[in-house]
Structure formats: C-alpha cells, structure tokens
Amino acid sequence: MKHPQTTTPQQLTDSLVWLRTVCAKNRLKIPDDQLELIGKYVRLLLEWNEKINLISRKDEENVWQSHILHSIAPMFQAEIPKNGRMVDLGTGGGLPGILLKILNPTIQITLIDSTQKKITAVDEMIKSLGLGAAAAVWGRAEELGMKKEFKGKFDIAVARGVGPLEELVRLAHPFLEAQPQLAGPPGSTKILTRCLLAYKGGDLEQEISKTKMNKTVRETEVRGLTGDGMDPDADKKLVIVHF
C-alpha cells in the first residue's frame, strides 16, 4: 500500500486514511482525535521545516513512511506503560516523542535537543497541538542528565538516529529512575520501565557488543521495525536496552 504525499487538504486526508489503515493492520487502533492531532503535527512539521532544518528536505515527500510510521512502529509490538515518564533524547523536530505522546496521552514527556532553534519549533508545536504534560528543553543530554530536575526522573528514554548505541546508553542512563518497575518481562509485548528505546538500522553486532560491556546494562533486545504496509527493504530495528 503506497503512502500518499501531503500537499493539499485532500492529500492530507488520504495520508491519514493510509496511516490508520496500516496501523489497524498491525493491531494498533488510532482514535479520531489522535489521528487529527497527527495530521496537524505533520502540517506544523512541514511548515517549520521551511524555516529550519528539522527533517531532510528530500524526506518531505516521504514524511509519512520515513518519519511518522517509523516513529509509531514500536507500538505495533510493545506497549508504553500508562502514566509513564519519557525523555526523548535528540528530538530534532519532535520525532518520535510528539507522536508517542499523541498516541499515549497519559504519559509525561520531555523532549531534549542541543539546537535551540529546533527546541523553539518543538515548543511551539507542543503548544499548537495542546499537548499537556509535555515540555521541550534546550541543552546537551550529558549535562541535563546530571541536573537534579532530570536525573533519575524518567521511566523510559527514546532516541531516534542520534548516535552509536554505546553513546546512547551512556546518555540515557542518568535520566532513568533508580529502581525499575516491571511493565512486563523482556521479549513480551510490554516494555520494562527503566529502559532505552533506540531506533537503529544496519549491522548492529559491534554496537551491541560494546553495549554489553557497560555494567549498567542488564539485557539488550533487538526487534525488527517491520509490519504490514511498511517498506520490506528498509533495515530498521528497535533496540531495547534494559538497565
């Protein structure tokens, strides 16, 4: 099922129908109000992208497959605990954090990026979308994770395309709560709290090996980011690092 582009109101409607259909085929139902917010977010993302570089210009016409569906795909096989506290490291234009917040309204989320212009855009998008319990914070993750208002205050960290896995583990660990609260065993459809969800691709053998040497890591899972309606040739993976 080919995804439509988003340039006219009708194409936006077609894109939302495509997204809902693909997600439904993968056992993820998106209510009307959440679907409307996703559509509004995509419009805002593309508008802001004309001013500052939030996503690659060449990806604009593939925004639904390359960014929106990719950000949502982990929810096809894993569940984010209700009322969880999430931090999005290197959020860029709010991906995946804003989408995960829209689809999980009860979570509290903090979106972090070291580029002030991007955080300004994300903050404005959060306000325009009316998302509660969501904050955009400018700063370097390695510095913010050491501050008392962030250190040990989160259940889940997410990171999409912002560096080697070994570095992401090092950055994520300080943000996570000291004692894990089980939301389900590793390998199940549930996600443990106190974990990192890293969107990755390619050969991860060396990155996984380096990560296992980190004494804070208890277990590492690799799951394919695949599903009905997704590009079968895209080598996309979700790495779940349990601390």
SULPE-V670854 format. One line per field, one symbol per residue. ss: DSSP state (~ for helix, > for strand, _ for the rest). psi: psi as a letter, one per 20 degrees, with the letter a starting at -180 (. if undefined). burial: 1 if it has 9 or more other C-alpha atoms within 8 Angstrom, else 0. A space follows every 50 residues. Layout:
ss->???
psi->???
burial->???
This chain:
ss->________~~~~~~~~~~~~~~~~~______~~~~~~~~~~~~~~~~~~_ ______~~~~~~~~~~~~~~~~~~~~__>_____>>>>>_______~~~~ ~~~____>>>>>>__~~~~~~~~~~~~~~____>>>>>__~~~~______ ___>_>>>>>____~~~~~~~~~__>_____________>____>>>>>> >___~~~~~~~~______>>>>>>___________>>>>>>>_
psi->opqrrnhrhhhgghghggghgghhhkkoporghhhghgghggggghghih gqnhqphiigikhgghgghghhhhihiqppqqjroqpoplhdkjpjgggh ggimhiqpppppqiohhghgggghggghikprlppppprphhghiiqhih pkjqhpqqpoljrqggghghhhghiqqhpqopjqqpiairpqrlrpopor raojggggghhiipiipgqpqpqpmrrpiqoiipmpqppoop.
burial->00101100001101110111011111010100011011111001110110 00011000110111111111111111010110011111111111111111 11010011111111010111111011001010011111111001110001 11111111110000110110111111100100111000011111111111 0000001101110000100110001100000000011111111
